[in-house]
Amino acid sequence: MKQLKVFTIISLSIFMVQFTTPERIKNTTVEVYHCNGKDCNRKVFKTKLCKEACEKGGQKEAKKAMRNFVKKAKKITGDKIACGTCHAKLSGGYPLKKEGLSLFRKYEKAIKIASNK
């Protein structure tokens, strides 16, 4: 009986991890880009903007691209955003907050819509 309980707990845990990830819940896919840049702290990117900037000029160029992105997003949406809006830490690999990628996608969409007008 004890073995059945342990098996059930493990099975449910695996199910929850496998089928309740944010991407599955929202029914979206996340594209992942790999960087071959020499001066990158990251080698895997979830945005094309950062990947291309990093390949072009490493972390320095990626920061520049993101600053331009934030300026455009502020101007278009009127939101008060900064690097710390999406990033948990502003050094090293610049890890994203839990909602960081979804915020990026939101602002990216707003910029795209505004540029098509």
C-alpha positions, 0 to 999 in steps of 0.5 A, spaced: 500 500 500 505 504 501 508 503 494 502 505 491 502 511 494 509 513 493 508 511 485 501 515 485 505 521 488 511 520 483 506 519 477 502 526 479 508 530 480 511 528 473 504 529 470 504 536 473 511 538 470 510 535 464 503 538 462 502 544 466 508 548 464 506 556 462 507 554 454 502 549 454 497 552 459 497 558 454 498 554 448 504 557 445 511 555 443 517 559 445 522 559 440 529 558 442 535 561 439 543 559 440 548 564 439 555 562 437 558 569 439 564 570 443 563 575 448 556 572 450 554 570 457 548 566 454 548 561 449 541 560 448 536 566 447 528 566 447 528 572 443 531 573 436 533 581 438 538 579 443 541 573 439 542 577 433 545 583 437 549 578 441 552 575 435 553 582 432 557 585 438 556 580 445 553 583 451 555 590 450 551 590 443 545 586 446 544 591 452 544 597 446 539 593 443 535 592 449 535 599 451 533 601 444 527 596 445 525 599 451 525 606 449 520 604 443 516 601 448 515 606 453 514 611 447 509 607 444 505 604 450 506 610 455 508 604 460 514 606 465 518 600 464 526 599 465 531 593 465 528 591 472 521 590 469 523 584 466 530 582 469 531 579 476 538 581 476 542 586 472 549 583 471 552 577 469 547 573 464 541 578 466 536 572 468 529 574 467 523 574 472 518 569 471 513 574 467 519 577 463 518 574 457 511 575 456 512 582 457 517 582 452 512 579 447 507 584 449 512 590 448 514 587 441 507 586 439 506 593 440 512 596 437 510 591 431 503 594 430 505 601 431 510 600 426 505 598 421 501 604 421 
